[in-house]
């Protein structure tokens, strides 16, 4: 019997998770793994039953090629991505079928990662302003999440739409793990 896609993605994530010290101890990849697992546990319907609802949200190519980002850009992208995921799953359109406890744990974990990252970034960049590249990267992330929000609205926040988005967000966590490797160098 083949393993479910979510289990395979979780295994990939576990095998590629460096820590993220930006001059301070920040284990973002661990938080990403927990968030990934919680999203998988929240799944209530099979993604196979939602194949007709699939969408290409056009994940920003600059993030896929994370090795091209500087350390400050990578930090800005991770921060913006975590903020956008938090906003997305905090909406009132979240499926009623999801377990409230798991959703709360997911949101608390995201909030903690954001808080830790902001504390760490504050230590690293007290007076320094974001370089233009960081702003362009953040804008790309915002546009990506805007497309996801529009998709959910268009699909009237259906259970299948949320499952498609959940899979997409798990994909984001995989890319964020790649970027956190950039932060630890």
ABEGO torsion letter per residue (X at the ends): XBBBAAAAAAAAAAAABBBBBAGBBBBAAAAAAAAAAAAAAABABBAAAAAAABBBAGBBAAAABAAABBAAAAAAAAAAAAAAAAAAAABAABBAABBAAAAAAAAAAAAAAAAAAAAAAAAABAABBBBAAAAAAAAAAAAAAAAAAAAAAAAGGBAAAAAAAAAAAAAAAAAAAAAAAAAAX
